[in-house]
Amino acid sequence: VNFKNIAIAVVPLDADNNTWLVGQYRYTLDLYSWEVPEGGCLIGQESKLEAAQRELKEETGLEAAEWTEIMEMHLSNSVSDEVGYVFVAKDLTMGMAAPEDTEELKLKKLPFDEALAMCLRGEITDSLTLLALFKTKLLMDQGLL
């Protein structure tokens, strides 16, 4: 399977180590999913960073002054060429969200450690979100974020 988009995920972190999760129904799995803000970057039409900034603003209303790309991954390399990138966004400013017409999103602000606990309890199953949160935690513990 060849993808025309790059997958983009953003872990927003405020000064108090809170983050935001976006909840939405995923038709393909017939279940509700909590995820970090994420979406697609159309190859050749915007940069990865521009896509990350757009997705964060659309889904949460947040804008960030500090951006760090923390990883590249192949999401399912046995069946597709899909590549994903994760950014951490800091120095946040809240504005108005503007989700796409097809998105019915719920927004949850919570302590970063609670988001990790949701992963460990199996309440978050989205691979991009799991990898993004755990990599962010490792970098935070090493003093790199």
C-alpha positions as CSV (number, residue, x, y, z in Angstrom):
1,V,0.0,0.0,0.0
2,N,1.4,3.4,-1.0
3,F,0.4,6.5,0.9
4,K,0.2,10.0,-0.6
5,N,0.4,11.5,2.9
6,I,2.9,11.5,5.6
7,A,1.5,10.9,9.1
8,I,2.1,13.7,11.6
9,A,1.6,13.6,15.4
10,V,2.0,16.4,17.9
11,V,2.6,16.1,21.7
12,P,1.6,19.5,23.1
13,L,3.2,20.2,26.5
14,D,2.5,23.2,28.7
15,A,4.7,24.6,31.5
16,D,2.9,22.4,34.0
17,N,3.5,19.2,31.9
18,N,-0.1,19.0,30.8
19,T,-0.9,17.6,27.4
20,W,-4.0,17.4,25.2
21,L,-5.7,14.4,23.7
22,V,-8.2,14.4,20.9
23,G,-11.0,11.9,21.0
24,Q,-12.9,10.7,17.9
25,Y,-14.8,7.7,16.6
26,R,-12.7,5.6,14.2
27,Y,-15.0,4.0,11.6
28,T,-12.4,1.4,10.5
29,L,-12.2,-0.1,14.0
30,D,-15.7,0.7,15.1
31,L,-14.5,2.3,18.3
32,Y,-13.8,5.6,20.0
33,S,-10.1,6.5,20.2
34,W,-8.1,9.0,22.3
35,E,-5.0,10.2,20.4
36,V,-2.5,13.0,20.3
37,P,-3.4,15.6,17.7
38,E,-2.5,14.0,14.4
39,G,-3.2,14.1,10.7
40,G,-1.7,14.0,7.3
41,C,0.9,16.0,5.4
42,L,0.3,16.0,1.7
43,I,3.7,15.3,0.2
44,G,5.1,18.3,-1.7
45,Q,2.3,20.7,-0.6
46,E,3.5,21.6,2.9
47,S,6.4,20.8,5.2
48,K,6.2,18.4,8.0
49,L,6.4,21.3,10.5
50,E,3.7,23.3,8.7
51,A,1.4,20.2,8.8
52,A,2.1,19.7,12.5
53,Q,1.3,23.4,13.2
54,R,-1.9,23.2,11.2
55,E,-3.1,19.9,12.8
56,L,-2.4,21.2,16.3
57,K,-4.3,24.5,15.6
58,E,-7.2,22.7,13.8
59,E,-7.8,20.0,16.4
60,T,-7.0,21.8,19.7
61,G,-6.9,25.6,19.0
62,L,-3.3,25.6,20.4
63,E,-0.4,27.3,18.8
64,A,3.2,26.8,19.9
65,A,6.4,28.9,19.8
66,E,8.8,26.0,20.3
67,W,8.8,22.9,18.1
68,T,11.0,19.8,18.3
69,E,10.9,16.9,15.9
70,I,11.5,13.8,18.0
71,M,11.1,10.8,15.7
72,E,10.5,9.2,12.3
73,M,8.8,5.9,12.1
74,H,7.4,3.4,9.6
75,L,3.8,2.6,10.8
76,S,3.3,-0.7,9.2
77,N,6.3,-1.6,7.0
78,S,5.1,-5.1,6.2
79,V,2.1,-3.8,4.3
80,S,2.6,-0.1,3.6
81,D,5.2,2.6,3.0
82,E,3.5,5.0,5.4
83,V,6.0,7.2,7.3
84,G,5.1,9.1,10.5
85,Y,6.8,12.0,12.2
86,V,6.3,13.2,15.8
87,F,6.8,16.7,17.1
88,V,6.7,18.1,20.6
89,A,5.1,21.5,20.9
90,K,5.9,23.8,23.8
91,D,5.3,27.5,24.8
92,L,1.6,27.1,24.0
93,T,-1.1,29.7,23.4
94,M,-4.8,28.8,23.3
95,G,-7.0,29.9,20.5
96,M,-10.0,28.5,18.7
97,A,-10.0,25.0,17.2
98,A,-11.2,24.6,13.6
99,P,-11.6,20.9,12.9
100,E,-12.4,19.7,9.4
101,D,-16.1,19.3,8.6
102,T,-15.9,15.5,8.8
103,E,-14.3,15.5,12.3
104,E,-16.4,15.4,15.5
105,L,-13.7,15.8,18.0
106,K,-13.6,15.9,21.8
107,L,-10.7,17.6,23.5
108,K,-9.1,16.5,26.9
109,K,-6.4,18.4,28.8
110,L,-4.7,16.2,31.3
111,P,-1.4,15.7,33.1
112,F,1.2,14.1,30.8
113,D,1.7,11.3,33.3
114,E,-2.1,10.5,33.1
115,A,-1.9,10.2,29.4
116,L,1.0,7.7,29.9
117,A,-1.2,5.8,32.4
118,M,-4.0,5.6,29.8
119,C,-1.5,3.9,27.5
120,L,-0.5,1.4,30.2
121,R,-4.1,0.7,31.0
122,G,-4.9,0.0,27.3
123,E,-7.2,3.0,27.0
124,I,-5.0,4.4,24.2
125,T,-4.2,1.9,21.4
126,D,-3.3,4.2,18.4
127,S,0.2,3.3,17.5
128,L,1.3,6.9,16.6
129,T,0.0,8.1,19.9
130,L,1.7,5.4,21.9
131,L,5.0,5.9,20.3
132,A,4.8,9.7,20.6
133,L,4.0,9.6,24.3
134,F,6.6,7.0,25.3
135,K,9.4,8.7,23.2
136,T,8.4,12.1,24.7
137,K,8.6,10.5,28.2
138,L,12.1,9.0,27.5
139,L,13.4,12.4,26.3
140,M,11.9,14.2,29.2
141,D,13.5,11.8,31.7
142,Q,16.9,12.3,30.0
143,G,16.5,16.1,30.2
144,L,16.4,16.5,26.4
145,L,12.9,18.1,26.4
